[in-house]
Amino acid sequence: MARQKPAPTASTPALRMLDRAGVAHEVLEYQHDERSGQGFGEEAAAKLGLDATVVFKTLMVTLPDDSLAAGVVPVAGTLDLRALASALGVKKVTMADPDVAQRRTGYVLGGISPMGQRHHAAVVIDSSALDRDHVLVSGGRRGLDVRMTPQDLVAVTQARVAPIAGPRTRS
């Protein structure tokens, strides 16, 4: 897949990181709708016409030492906090406070990318990603996703790969 250069308005730390690393990727944009009533990842899958198992969301968690880590799972599932803690070698993780996540990553909720974060955070990608030819993750803002091979995503984020996704639950 040929690397597409983003329009100057679409430049984000995540896209710049991919360009610097020479990672082949495709930038996909859609019009984010604040009133959609969907989660950010579900909205991306729907607007891009893609299966929710290939679009991944980045969820930030807090470790016992107050550092952050990212769990990257399909939007069709949930994040299993126990499995993520185990993959990170800690007893417990909790979902990060949204304000802290935004401040430390440099991204807004719904646009948090596992790449190009302001402060380094360990990344764990759900092992189901490796079953796909390509996956999509946030490109660093709402309405901006990036398609790449899961192997490139693992390499550029220096991620661990582990089964951290749970089934989707409905309330």
N, CA, C and O of each residue as an XYZ file, in Angstrom:
684
protein
N       0.851     -1.164      0.000
C       0.000      0.000      0.000
C       0.897      1.228      0.000
O       1.852      1.308      0.773
N       0.596      2.162     -0.849
C       1.382      3.384     -0.927
C       1.014      4.313      0.213
O      -0.145      4.394      0.622
N       1.992      4.994      0.706
C       1.754      5.946      1.786
C       1.115      7.197      1.199
O       1.618      7.757      0.225
N       0.029      7.626      1.780
C      -0.606      8.857      1.349
C      -0.125      9.983      2.229
O      -0.089      9.851      3.452
N       0.240     11.078      1.623
C       0.622     12.260      2.395
C      -0.650     12.959      2.834
O      -1.516     13.244      2.007
N      -0.777     13.241      4.123
C      -1.973     13.942      4.586
C      -1.958     15.391      4.133
O      -0.903     15.983      3.904
N      -3.157     15.946      4.011
C      -3.262     17.370      3.729
C      -2.654     18.113      4.915
O      -2.691     17.607      6.036
N      -2.099     19.294      4.694
C      -1.473     20.029      5.792
C      -2.390     20.186      7.004
O      -1.905     20.185      8.136
N      -3.697     20.321      6.799
C      -4.611     20.483      7.925
C      -4.762     19.189      8.713
O      -5.216     19.221      9.856
N      -4.394     18.054      8.133
C      -4.556     16.768      8.802
C      -3.281     16.332      9.521
O      -3.230     15.221     10.049
N      -2.265     17.169      9.553
C      -1.019     16.791     10.187
C      -1.190     16.727     11.704
O      -1.645     17.680     12.336
N      -0.816     15.590     12.265
C      -0.873     15.381     13.710
C       0.434     14.723     14.131
O       1.168     14.227     13.276
N       0.742     14.704     15.416
C       1.945     13.996     15.857
C       1.945     12.527     15.420
O       3.001     11.984     15.096
N       0.784     11.884     15.409
C       0.709     10.478     14.989
C       1.106     10.323     13.526
O       1.882      9.431     13.184
N       0.578     11.189     12.661
C       0.904     11.102     11.234
C       2.366     11.459     10.978
O       3.022     10.849     10.134
N       2.867     12.441     11.705
C       4.287     12.794     11.541
C       5.188     11.641     11.980
O       6.229     11.391     11.373
N       4.775     10.938     13.049
C       5.551      9.784     13.515
C       5.594      8.695     12.442
O       6.647      8.109     12.193
N       4.459      8.427     11.813
C       4.414      7.425     10.752
C       5.288      7.831      9.573
O       6.004      7.002      9.011
N       5.228      9.106      9.198
C       6.060      9.582      8.095
C       7.542      9.451      8.415
O       8.323      8.985      7.585
N       7.934      9.868      9.635
C       9.349      9.767     10.027
C       9.822      8.315     10.014
O      10.960      8.032      9.641
N       8.944      7.398     10.422
C       9.309      5.981     10.481
C       9.227      5.305      9.113
O       9.652      4.159      8.964
N       8.689      5.998      8.122
C       8.561      5.411      6.788
C       7.526      4.297      6.716
O       7.641      3.389      5.893
N       6.512      4.366      7.580
C       5.487      3.330      7.630
C       4.424      3.586      6.557
O       3.868      4.681      6.471
N       4.156      2.578      5.752
C       3.094      2.678      4.746
C       1.755      2.765      5.470
O       1.442      1.943      6.331
N       0.973      3.774      5.103
C      -0.324      3.953      5.740
C      -1.253      4.739      4.823
O      -0.822      5.391      3.872
N      -2.524      4.656      5.136
C      -3.536      5.406      4.397
C      -4.330      6.232      5.407
O      -4.787      5.715      6.426
N      -4.485      7.507      5.114
C      -5.232      8.410      5.981
C      -6.681      8.437      5.508
O      -6.963      8.682      4.335
N      -7.596      8.180      6.446
C      -9.023      8.199      6.136
C      -9.695      9.233      7.022
O      -9.556      9.204      8.244
N     -10.427     10.149      6.392
C     -11.111     11.190      7.148
C     -12.613     11.068      6.964
O     -13.093     10.607      5.928
N     -13.344     11.486      7.982
C     -14.799     11.541      7.916
C     -15.249     12.717      8.762
O     -14.496     13.217      9.597
N     -16.463     13.149      8.548
C     -17.005     14.273      9.303
C     -17.531     13.767     10.635
O     -18.542     13.066     10.683
N     -16.843     14.123     11.724
C     -17.287     13.719     13.062
C     -18.556     14.473     13.416
O     -18.651     15.678     13.184
N     -19.537     13.767     13.979
C     -20.805     14.356     14.378
C     -20.953     14.243     15.887
O     -21.140     13.146     16.413
N     -20.871     15.371     16.587
C     -20.987     15.393     18.051
C     -22.305     14.791     18.528
O     -22.392     14.299     19.653
N     -23.328     14.828     17.681
C     -24.651     14.374     18.081
C     -24.983     12.968     17.606
O     -26.148     12.571     17.639
N     -23.997     12.213     17.168
C     -24.281     10.901     16.574
C     -24.857      9.904     17.575
O     -25.583      8.989     17.187
N     -24.542     10.069     18.852
C     -25.030      9.123     19.851
C     -24.233      7.828     19.887
O     -24.517      6.955     20.707
N     -23.253      7.688     19.022
C     -22.402      6.501     18.989
C     -21.105      6.801     19.729
O     -20.752      7.959     19.949
N     -20.399      5.734     20.109
C     -19.048      5.912     20.591
C     -18.179      6.370     19.433
O     -18.546      6.195     18.271
N     -17.036      6.952     19.742
C     -16.163      7.470     18.687
C     -15.741      6.378     17.704
O     -15.769      6.589     16.492
N     -15.350      5.208     18.224
C     -14.917      4.122     17.351
C     -16.035      3.578     16.492
O     -15.838      3.297     15.310
N     -17.217      3.427     17.085
C     -18.369      2.945     16.328
C     -18.737      3.932     15.216
O     -19.098      3.535     14.108
N     -18.637      5.221     15.536
C     -18.915      6.238     14.526
C     -17.921      6.123     13.378
O     -18.308      6.199     12.212
N     -16.642      5.942     13.698
C     -15.618      5.818     12.655
C     -15.921      4.624     11.756
O     -15.893      4.745     10.531
N     -16.210      3.472     12.356
C     -16.511      2.273     11.561
C     -17.715      2.513     10.662
O     -17.685      2.174      9.479
N     -18.772      3.095     11.216
C     -19.990      3.334     10.436
C     -19.745      4.327      9.303
O     -20.137      4.077      8.163
N     -19.105      5.441      9.608
C     -18.905      6.473      8.585
C     -17.923      6.037      7.501
O     -18.017      6.484      6.358
N     -16.984      5.168      7.857
C     -16.017      4.683      6.873
C     -16.496      3.415      6.187
O     -15.836      2.912      5.278
N     -17.657      2.888      6.624
C     -18.225      1.689      6.009
C     -17.392      0.448      6.264
O     -17.268     -0.410      5.390
N     -16.817      0.346      7.463
C     -15.926     -0.764      7.783
C     -16.486     -1.610      8.920
O     -17.275     -1.133      9.737
N     -16.073     -2.847      8.959
C     -16.450     -3.745     10.040
C     -15.783     -3.261     11.329
O     -14.618     -2.863     11.323
N     -16.526     -3.299     12.423
C     -16.014     -2.808     13.705
C     -14.915     -3.686     14.289
O     -14.348     -3.340     15.326
N     -14.599     -4.807     13.657
C     -13.501     -5.644     14.145
C     -12.155     -5.221     13.574
O     -11.118     -5.698     14.035
N     -12.148     -4.336     12.579
C     -10.879     -3.863     12.015
C     -10.543     -2.439     12.457
O      -9.426     -1.963     12.255
N     -11.525     -1.766     13.064
C     -11.293     -0.421     13.593
C     -11.007     -0.584     15.080
O     -11.806     -1.163     15.815
N      -9.865     -0.072     15.514
C      -9.430     -0.240     16.900
C      -9.488      1.081     17.643
O      -9.229      2.144     17.078
N      -9.835      0.994     18.932
C      -9.878      2.173     19.795
C      -8.711      2.115     20.762
O      -8.254      1.037     21.143
N      -8.239      3.278     21.150
C      -7.136      3.400     22.101
C      -7.705      3.880     23.426
O      -8.245      4.983     23.518
N      -7.582      3.049     24.446
C      -8.103      3.367     25.770
C      -6.936      3.505     26.739
O      -6.095      2.612     26.845
N      -6.893      4.616     27.433
C      -5.799      4.892     28.349
C      -6.146      4.413     29.754
O      -7.255      4.620     30.245
N      -5.176      3.772     30.382
C      -5.344      3.273     31.747
C      -4.217      3.817     32.619
O      -3.151      4.203     32.139
N      -4.501      3.830     33.932
C      -3.515      4.262     34.913
C      -2.952      3.047     35.617
O      -3.701      2.172     36.052
N      -1.630      2.988     35.729
C      -0.949      1.896     36.412
C      -0.749      2.262     37.880
O      -0.943      3.418     38.256
N      -0.367      1.303     38.709
C      -0.175      1.588     40.140
C       0.804      2.730     40.431
O       0.679      3.392     41.461
N       1.766      2.971     39.552
C       2.734      4.057     39.779
C       2.268      5.396     39.194
O       3.048      6.346     39.124
N       1.012      5.472     38.778
C       0.378      6.658     38.186
C       0.836      6.960     36.757
O       0.474      7.999     36.206
N       1.627      6.069     36.149
C       1.939      6.245     34.741
C       0.734      5.750     33.930
O      -0.156      5.082     34.457
N       0.730      6.091     32.651
C      -0.358      5.662     31.781
C       0.126      4.599     30.812
O       1.310      4.524     30.482
N      -0.807      3.784     30.367
C      -0.569      2.814     29.310
C      -1.781      2.834     28.397
O      -2.857      3.285     28.791
N      -1.605      2.346     27.183
C      -2.695      2.314     26.206
C      -3.062      0.874     25.891
O      -2.201      0.043     25.603
N      -4.346      0.598     25.951
C      -4.880     -0.676     25.493
C      -5.574     -0.419     24.167
O      -6.452      0.440     24.083
N      -5.192     -1.152     23.135
C      -5.734     -0.938     21.791
C      -6.546     -2.176     21.421
O      -5.996     -3.259     21.220
N      -7.869     -1.997     21.335
C      -8.791     -3.117     21.117
C      -9.791     -2.765     20.022
O     -10.015     -1.587     19.743
N     -10.399     -3.788     19.396
C     -11.414     -3.508     18.368
C     -12.601     -2.758     18.981
O     -12.971     -3.006     20.128
N     -13.192     -1.846     18.214
C     -14.360     -1.138     18.721
C     -15.539     -2.088     18.895
O     -16.509     -1.748     19.573
N     -15.468     -3.274     18.292
C     -16.530     -4.268     18.444
C     -16.464     -4.966     19.793
O     -17.357     -5.748     20.117
N     -15.434     -4.705     20.587
C     -15.268     -5.366     21.878
C     -15.059     -4.375     22.998
O     -15.279     -3.173     22.841
N     -14.633     -4.895     24.120
C     -14.343     -4.084     25.294
C     -12.905     -4.347     25.711
O     -12.259     -5.265     25.207
N     -12.419     -3.549     26.618
C     -11.080     -3.746     27.167
C     -11.194     -4.548     28.448
O     -11.919     -4.160     29.365
N     -10.485     -5.662     28.516
C     -10.432     -6.493     29.725
C      -9.292     -5.952     30.587
O      -8.118     -6.189     30.303
N      -9.655     -5.224     31.639
C      -8.641     -4.568     32.472
C      -7.714     -5.566     33.155
O      -6.523     -5.293     33.305
N      -8.232     -6.708     33.567
C      -7.378     -7.726     34.203
C      -6.358     -8.275     33.216
O      -5.190     -8.457     33.559
N      -6.798     -8.536     31.998
C      -5.886     -9.054     30.977
C      -4.822     -8.014     30.631
O      -3.658     -8.356     30.422
N      -5.226     -6.748     30.571
C      -4.261     -5.682     30.271
C      -3.251     -5.560     31.405
O      -2.053     -5.430     31.154
N      -3.719     -5.600     32.646
C      -2.792     -5.532     33.785
C      -1.787     -6.669     33.711
O      -0.591     -6.460     33.916
N      -2.267     -7.870     33.419
C      -1.385     -9.027     33.308
C      -0.349     -8.824     32.196
O       0.831     -9.124     32.380
N      -0.792     -8.317     31.054
C       0.130     -8.077     29.933
C       1.183     -7.034     30.280
O       2.297     -7.066     29.757
N       0.823     -6.112     31.165
C       1.760     -5.061     31.575
C       2.599     -5.467     32.780
O       3.511     -4.742     33.176
N       2.291     -6.633     33.368
C       3.062     -7.115     34.508
C       2.754     -6.401     35.807
O       3.619     -6.297     36.676
N       1.522     -5.903     35.952
C       1.107     -5.242     37.186
C      -0.147     -5.929     37.719
O      -0.815     -6.678     37.006
N      -0.449     -5.659     38.987
C      -1.611     -6.292     39.613
C      -2.931     -5.741     39.107
O      -3.898     -6.481     38.925
N      -2.964     -4.431     38.881
C      -4.239     -3.803     38.567
C      -4.020     -2.531     37.750
O      -3.044     -1.808     37.950
N      -4.941     -2.275     36.830
C      -4.992     -0.992     36.127
C      -6.421     -0.470     36.237
O      -7.366     -1.241     36.403
N      -6.561      0.833     36.142
C      -7.880      1.453     36.136
C      -7.973      2.374     34.930
O      -6.959      2.847     34.418
N      -9.178      2.619     34.489
C      -9.347      3.551     33.382
C      -8.805      4.913     33.813
O      -9.061      5.370     34.927
N      -8.063      5.546     32.927
C      -7.460      6.843     33.244
C      -8.533      7.922     33.299
O      -9.525      7.874     32.572
N      -8.314      8.887     34.171
C      -9.173     10.062     34.221
C      -9.091     10.729     32.845
O      -7.991     10.945     32.336
N     -10.236     11.059     32.233
C     -10.213     11.649     30.886
C      -9.339     12.895     30.767
O      -8.629     13.058     29.774
N      -9.381     13.770     31.761
C      -8.562     14.986     31.697
C      -7.075     14.660     31.730
O      -6.284     15.275     31.016
N      -6.697     13.695     32.559
C      -5.297     13.276     32.645
C      -4.875     12.638     31.320
O      -3.786     12.914     30.816
N      -5.733     11.788     30.761
C      -5.420     11.138     29.483
C      -5.204     12.172     28.388
O      -4.261     12.061     27.604
N      -6.060     13.164     28.330
C      -5.913     14.197     27.301
C      -4.636     15.011     27.500
O      -3.919     15.301     26.543
N      -4.364     15.370     28.734
C      -3.174     16.184     29.025
C      -1.888     15.418     28.706
O      -0.971     15.969     28.097
N      -1.822     14.161     29.114
C      -0.568     13.405     28.931
C      -0.363     12.910     27.502
O       0.774     12.772     27.051
N      -1.457     12.643     26.788
C      -1.297     12.174     25.407
C      -1.168     13.326     24.421
O      -0.536     13.187     23.374
N      -1.772     14.470     24.761
C      -1.790     15.586     23.827
C      -2.933     15.496     22.832
O      -3.000     16.282     21.887
N      -3.832     14.545     23.037
C      -4.967     14.347     22.134
C      -6.279     14.510     22.901
O      -6.316     14.373     24.124
N      -7.352     14.803     22.169
C      -8.674     14.883     22.791
C      -9.319     13.498     22.788
O      -8.984     12.647     21.964
N     -10.248     13.286     23.718
C     -10.993     12.025     23.737
C     -11.649     11.818     22.381
O     -12.161     12.757     21.771
N     -11.625     10.594     21.926
C     -12.155     10.289     20.599
C     -11.123     10.488     19.508
O     -11.366     10.155     18.348
N      -9.975     11.028     19.874
C      -8.897     11.241     18.913
C      -7.564     10.774     19.458
O      -6.517     11.073     18.884
N      -7.591     10.031     20.579
C      -6.338      9.553     21.166
C      -5.769      8.445     20.295
O      -6.424      7.434     20.042
N      -4.563      8.649     19.851
C      -3.859      7.681     19.016
C      -2.813      6.965     19.862
O      -2.280      7.548     20.807
N      -2.511      5.708     19.536
C      -1.423      5.036     20.245
C      -0.047      5.544     19.792
O       0.979      5.179     20.365
N      -0.043      6.385     18.761
C       1.214      6.894     18.197
C       1.349      8.387     18.470
O       0.356      9.114     18.495
N       2.571      8.833     18.673
C       2.849     10.257     18.772
C       2.309     10.929     20.015
O       2.019     12.125     19.995
N       2.171     10.187     21.090
C       1.660     10.788     22.324
C       2.709     11.712     22.936
O       3.912     11.498     22.790
N       2.228     12.733     23.618
C       3.107     13.742     24.239
C       4.081     13.095     25.222
O       5.268     13.422     25.217
N       3.597     12.183     26.065
C       4.438     11.478     27.030
C       4.381      9.981     26.706
O       3.316      9.449     26.395
N       5.505      9.326     26.780
C       5.559      7.906     26.457
C       4.604      7.104     27.345
O       4.536      7.313     28.556
N       3.888      6.205     26.732
C       3.026      5.264     27.452
C       3.224      3.899     26.820
O       3.305      3.777     25.598
N       3.301      2.879     27.651
C       3.374      1.516     27.125
C       2.093      1.249     26.327
O       1.020      1.735     26.680
N       2.219      0.478     25.260
C       1.075      0.151     24.406
C       0.928     -1.361     24.353
O       1.903     -2.083     24.146
N      -0.308     -1.837     24.542
C      -0.631     -3.251     24.368
C      -1.752     -3.317     23.342
O      -2.792     -2.677     23.502
N      -1.536     -4.090     22.295
C      -2.510     -4.245     21.218
C      -3.136     -5.626     21.331
O      -2.439     -6.620     21.531
N      -4.458     -5.679     21.201
C      -5.140     -6.961     21.279
C      -4.639     -7.881     20.169
O      -4.444     -7.464     19.027
N      -4.438     -9.136     20.538
C      -3.878    -10.113     19.601
C      -4.759    -10.351     18.376
O      -4.270    -10.853     17.364
N      -6.044    -10.005     18.442
C      -6.907    -10.184     17.267
C      -6.450     -9.323     16.098
O      -6.788     -9.615     14.951
N      -5.686     -8.263     16.368
C      -5.186     -7.409     15.283
C      -4.354     -8.209     14.293
O      -4.382     -7.950     13.090
N      -3.613     -9.186     14.810
C      -2.724     -9.961     13.934
C      -3.484    -10.875     12.984
O      -2.896    -11.430     12.056
N      -4.793    -11.039     13.206
C      -5.625    -11.834     12.306
C      -6.082    -11.029     11.098
O      -6.721    -11.580     10.202
N      -5.777     -9.770     11.054
C      -6.245     -8.856     10.009
C      -5.098     -8.477      9.078
O      -3.935     -8.436      9.482
N      -5.453     -8.199      7.815
C      -4.457     -7.677      6.873
C      -4.097     -6.240      7.231
O      -2.937     -5.835      7.150
N      -5.114     -5.479      7.627
C      -4.936     -4.075      7.989
C      -5.850     -3.755      9.160
O      -6.898     -4.377      9.334
N      -5.440     -2.774      9.963
C      -6.271     -2.270     11.048
C      -6.300     -0.753     10.935
O      -5.449     -0.145     10.287
N      -7.295     -0.159     11.578
C      -7.381      1.292     11.647
C      -7.304      1.728     13.099
O      -7.898      1.107     13.981
N      -6.572      2.794     13.332
C      -6.493      3.432     14.649
C      -6.636      4.927     14.426
O      -6.514      5.415     13.302
N      -6.894      5.641     15.499
C      -7.028      7.088     15.389
C      -5.729      7.702     14.883
O      -4.631      7.297     15.261
N      -5.895      8.685     14.022
C      -4.747      9.422     13.511
C      -4.401     10.638     14.346
O      -3.509     11.407     13.987
N      -5.107     10.820     15.470
C      -4.748     11.908     16.365
C      -5.764     13.020     16.477
O      -5.503     14.044     17.109
N      -6.917     12.831     15.873
C      -8.020     13.761     16.089
C      -9.316     13.061     15.697
O      -9.302     12.073     14.962
N     -10.425     13.575     16.188
C     -11.724     13.012     15.831
C     -11.931     13.176     14.336
O     -11.649     14.235     13.775
N     -12.425     12.125     13.692
C     -12.668     12.178     12.259
C     -11.461     11.850     11.408
O     -11.484     12.060     10.195
N     -10.398     11.334     12.029
C      -9.166     11.022     11.303
C      -8.654      9.656     11.754
O      -8.250      9.481     12.904
N      -8.676      8.704     10.845
C      -8.156      7.367     11.148
C      -7.037      7.024     10.185
O      -6.914      7.618      9.114
N      -6.223      6.055     10.583
C      -5.091      5.621      9.778
C      -5.176      4.110      9.606
O      -5.338      3.371     10.577
N      -5.063      3.660      8.351
C      -5.052      2.223      8.050
C      -3.607      1.801      7.791
O      -2.876      2.446      7.040
N      -3.217      0.696      8.437
C      -1.867      0.151      8.250
C      -1.882     -1.334      8.606
O      -2.885     -1.853      9.096
N      -0.781     -2.002      8.359
C      -0.716     -3.400      8.761
C      -0.560     -3.467     10.274
O       0.048     -2.582     10.877
N      -1.104     -4.514     10.892
C      -0.934     -4.632     12.341
C       0.535     -4.771     12.733
O       0.941     -4.318     13.803
N       1.323     -5.392     11.875
C       2.750     -5.539     12.176
C       3.440     -4.178     12.238
O       4.294     -3.950     13.095
N       3.067     -3.269     11.325
C       3.643     -1.920     11.360
C       3.179     -1.162     12.597
O       3.955     -0.421     13.200
N       1.907     -1.347     12.979
C       1.410     -0.686     14.187
C       2.182     -1.154     15.414
O       2.566     -0.345     16.259
N       2.405     -2.451     15.509
C       3.165     -3.010     16.638
C       4.581     -2.439     16.633
O       5.095     -2.031     17.675
N       5.204     -2.413     15.464
C       6.591     -1.942     15.380
C       6.709     -0.459     15.730
O       7.573     -0.081     16.522
N       5.855      0.380     15.153
C       6.002      1.823     15.356
C       5.659      2.241     16.788
O       6.176      3.245     17.279
N       4.792      1.481     17.458
C       4.435      1.816     18.848
C       5.257      1.022     19.857
O       5.134      1.235     21.064
N       6.098      0.104     19.367
C       6.877     -0.791     20.235
C       5.948     -1.499     21.216
O       6.244     -1.623     22.405
N       4.820     -1.958     20.686
C       3.762     -2.530     21.518
C       4.003     -3.983     21.869
O       4.728     -4.712     21.192
N       3.363     -4.369     22.956
C       3.204     -5.776     23.292
C       1.895     -6.213     22.657
O       0.992     -5.399     22.467
N       1.789     -7.478     22.333
C       0.563     -8.033     21.770
C       0.061     -9.091     22.737
O       0.809     -9.989     23.124
N      -1.208     -8.989     23.130
C      -1.790     -9.919     24.089
C      -3.308     -9.921     23.909
O      -3.872     -8.967     23.374
N      -3.967    -10.990     24.356
C      -5.432    -11.032     24.277
C      -6.036    -10.162     25.391
O      -6.222    -10.622     26.518
N      -6.336     -8.898     25.057
C      -6.838     -7.950     26.070
C      -8.268     -7.497     25.796
O      -8.811     -6.691     26.551
N      -8.887     -8.000     24.732
C     -10.255     -7.595     24.415
C     -11.245     -8.568     24.996
O     -11.066     -9.785     24.934
N     -12.304     -8.006     25.566
C     -13.412     -8.814     26.036
C     -14.566     -8.649     25.057
O     -14.481     -7.837     24.135
N     -15.633     -9.401     25.241
C     -16.781     -9.275     24.328
C     -17.499     -7.946     24.540
O     -17.416     -7.334     25.605
N     -18.184     -7.531     23.523
C     -18.970     -6.298     23.594
C     -20.155     -6.543     24.510
O     -20.844     -7.556     24.382
N     -20.391     -5.637     25.418
C     -21.543     -5.763     26.305
C     -22.531     -4.656     25.983
O     -22.138     -3.542     25.638
N     -23.773     -4.956     26.094
C     -24.835     -3.976     25.866
C     -25.558     -3.709     27.166
O     -25.845     -4.642     27.916
N     -25.858     -2.453     27.450
C     -26.589     -2.157     28.674
C     -28.003     -1.779     28.370
O     -28.776     -1.494     29.284
